[in-house]
């Protein structure tokens, strides 16, 4: 049976609760996979929500309050689910702020994610996300570029900024492997929680990592690439634009192992 429930501020949401939030575009969120009622990188999710709330609203909810809301939703939804936690406020978009503003936390619970197995082919499109460091809502271009890429025979799209740097994909972070080290893109990107988990776990075991600019001209058949997000730590990329990439199962396994070594925490 499919799981689908929504909580607002720790309680089951009614249609009346949700009506003012329908299509609201002034909000931020974090997405996670819950297994056995626990989450990897919970500290990173909480930090993401804290920072984004301070930028968008000038205030934040306490970690204890957010964890209370997460527990309530997980208790209602089950031990293994996909969870998305949004933070917004009323009045929302196109309205000035007001004294005594309070934050609303909307949590959606659905079935556990089933990511594609890959490998995937990514088209390259020119795009730079606004407020790239915040996981915010209302990014219609990501869905548009995904659909346009699929119409051109690709699985999804990767972004190339105005400086010609490859940055990220529609809902994914990118990582490369040159046979010796993991390469993260130097560009304006959203540092994903999965990306941050892998970075710190690779540091713990001494795997070399580098952050540098990657352009189309740098891509060759000796480089491997993956995409990652909250669904999975690594899906191999076979092609970026017209550039064929290496198929390196060891690289993919390295990132899966790093992710699995991250402890899980119950909210």
N, C-alpha and C positions, 0 to 999 in steps of 0.2 A: 504494500500500500504506500502510495506516494506521501511524503511528508511535506506539509505546507502550513506554516503558521506565522503570525506576525504579532510581536509584542511592542507596546509603546510605554516607555518609562516603567518597565518591569511587569506590566500586566497585559493580558490578551487585548488586542486592539479591536475596536468596533469600526463599522463603516463610518460612523459619525466622527470617530477619532482621526480616521485616515483621510477624510474628504479634504480638510485644509492643506494636507501635505501632498495631494495628488499633483504630479508633474512639477513639484517644487524643485528648483534648480540651485538653491543656495544651501548646500549641505556637503558633508564629507563622510567618508566611510572607511571601514576596513573589512576584509573578507578572510575567512579562515575555515579550515577543515577541522572538525571536532571528531576525535576518535576516543572511545571509552571515556567520554565526558572531559577529555583533556585536549590541550592545544599546544602545538610547538610554537615557540617564540611569542608567548603571551606578553612578555615585557615589551617586545617591539610593537605589537598591536596597540598596547596601552599608550606607549610613547607617541605613536603615529596619531592617535585620537587626541591626545593632549596637545601636541604641537599644532595640529590643524585647527582645533577649537580656539586656541589662543590667537591664531592668525585671522580666522574668519569672524570670530565672535568676541575676542578680547577677554575671554574667560574659558574655563574648562570644568568638566565634571571630575570629581575625585576618582582615583583608581578604584577605591572600594565601592563607590556607587556603580561604576561601569561593570565591575566584576559581579556585583549583586544582580544587575540586569542580565548579564550573560548567563549566570547560574539559573535564573528563573526560566529563561528561554530554553536552555539545554534540558532542564528538568522536564519541561513540557514536551520537547521535541524528540528526545531520545539520545542515547549515548553516541551515535555515529551520524553526524549531519553536516551539511554545509551551513555556515552561519555568516550573515552579513550584518554589520552593526553601523547604522547611520546616525549622525548627529546633526541636528538642524535646530531651528528656532522659529517662533512665530512672533512678529511678522517675518516673512521669509524674503524671497527675492523682490527686487524693485521697490523695496520699502526701506526708509531710514531706520536706524536702530532706535531704541527707546530705553528709558530708565527701567531698571528692574527686569531686564531681559532674562528669560530662563531658557535653558537648553532642553530639547527633546531628544530622546534616544529611541530610535526605531530599530528593532532587530527582526530580521527575516530568517526563518529556518526552512531549509529544503533538504532534499535527499543528498547523500554524499556525492561529490563530484566524480564523474567518470571521464578523465581527460583522454584526448586522442593518444594513440600509441606512437604515431609518427612513423617514419620521418615526415616532416612537413616542408613545403616549399613556400617561401615568403616573397611577395612582391615588395619592391622598394618604392615608397611614395614620399614626396616632400611634405613634411608636417612637423610642427613644433607645438607641443601642448602648452597651454597657458597654465601658470602656477604648477609647474611640473612636479614640484616637491610635495604637493598635496593630492591625496586620492579623493578627488571631488566628483560630484555627479554632473550630469548635463553635457557629457562629451559626445555629442551626436556624431562627430567626425569619425570616431573610432569604429562605430558600427558601419558607417558609410564606406570607409576604406576597406573594412573586412569584406563587405559584400561586393565592392568593385573588384577587389583582388580575386575573389572567388569567380566572378564573371570572366576574369582574364585567365582562369585556369590555375590559380594559386590557391593555397589553403588559407592564407591570411596575409597581413601586410606588416612590414617593418618601416620605421620612420628614418628619414634622412633630413637633418636640419639645414638651415641656411648656409652653414659653413661646410656642408658636405659630409658631416659626421653621422654615422649610424648610431642611433640612440637606444631605441626600444621598439617593441611591436605593439599592436593595438591594446592588448590586455596582458602583455608579457614583458618580462625583462629578457635581455639578450646576454649571452656569455659565449666566449670563444676559447679555443684550445689550440696552441701552436705546437704541441708535442712536448712542451716543457713547463708551461704555466697556464693558469686560467687568466683570461683577459676580460676585464670589465670595461664597458664603453665610457670614455670621458666625454660627456655631453650633459645637457639638462634633462635628467630623467627622474622618474619616481623610483626611489630605492625600495623595491618590494621587500616585504617581510621575509619571503623565502630566499631572496637574494642575500639579505642580511644574515639570515641563519647560516646559509652555506658559507658566506665569507668568514664568519667567526669560527665555524667548525673546521674549515680548511686551515685557518691560522693555527688552530689547536694541534693539528697533525703535521704542520710544517709544509703544506703544499704551497708552492710559489704562486703568487697572484700579482697582477699588474693592472692598473687602470690607465688606459691610453686611448687616444683617438683612433677610431677604426673607420676607414672609408672604403668605398667600393673597390678602389684600386688595390687595397690591402688583401682582399679576399682571394683565396686560391684553393686548389684541391688538397693542399697540405694542412689547411685549417679546418677545424671542426667547430660547429656552433650548436647551441641549444636555446630553447625558450623555456621560461619557468614562470610560475605564479603560484597562487595558493593551492591550485589543483595538483601540481606536480613540481618536483625539483628539476626535472630535465626531460625535454622532448627533443630528439635530434632534428636538426635542420639540414635538409639535403641540398637546398638551393636558396640563395638570396639574390633576387633579381635574375640576371643571366649568369651568375657565378655559381658553379658547382662547388660543393664543399665536401670535405672528407667525412666518411662514415666511421666514427671512432666510438665503439661501444664502451671502451674503457673510460672515456671521458664522461659519458652519460652515467655509468655506474659509479664513478667517483663522486659525482654530485648527489646521486641518490643515497650513497653511503653517508656522505656528510650530513645530509638532511636527516637521515634516520638516527644519527648520533646525537641530535638535539633532544634534550629532555622535554617531555610533555608536562604541562602544568594544568591543573584544574582551576577554573576561575574561582 
